[in-house]
Amino acid sequence: MAVVRNDISDPVFESEIFQYLEDFGFSPERRGDIIHVSGVGLESGDHSVNLSLNLVEMDGHRILEISSQLESPGVLFDRAVIVSAQGNLSCLTAKFTPVEQIEKGTHVVRAAMVLYADHLSGQELKAMLYLFINEVDAIDNTLVDMLLK
């Protein structure tokens, strides 16, 4: 039996996540049921990570999807796969995948991780965001350079 992914909306949970992000020093924005945080990073990078946080339901459990698309023009599939593989070799929490832009016939690369959200604490979210942002911000410029070559 396949696991079904459903995009869900939980205004109370989303408000809680939004408040956590503000408490962590971010300036989040809401666009529909997705929370966006732009231009974040840590000491090792250039603060070029743009986060999207989306709540989904899988197999009866709530999952918080955290993702960041690398800022680059679309490329051919083979190049996006190679860059994704390099990102995956370099990172432990962020998983890189090529994402097809159907209307353009190209691909971009997205870094993502998921958190079990049925019992998510603010401290857990803070720690995991720190790890994710640190990894992505440290390598995103290198990966974008690979995409552009």
Buried (B, 14 or more C-beta within 10 A) or exposed (E): EEEEEEEBEBEEBBEBBBEBBEEBEBEBEEEEBBBBBBEBBBEEBEEBBBBBBBBBBBEEEBBBBBBBBBEBEBBEEEBBBBBBEBBBEBBEBBBBBBBEEEEEEBBBBBBBBBBEBEEBEBEEBBEBBEBBBBBBBBBBBEBBEBBEE
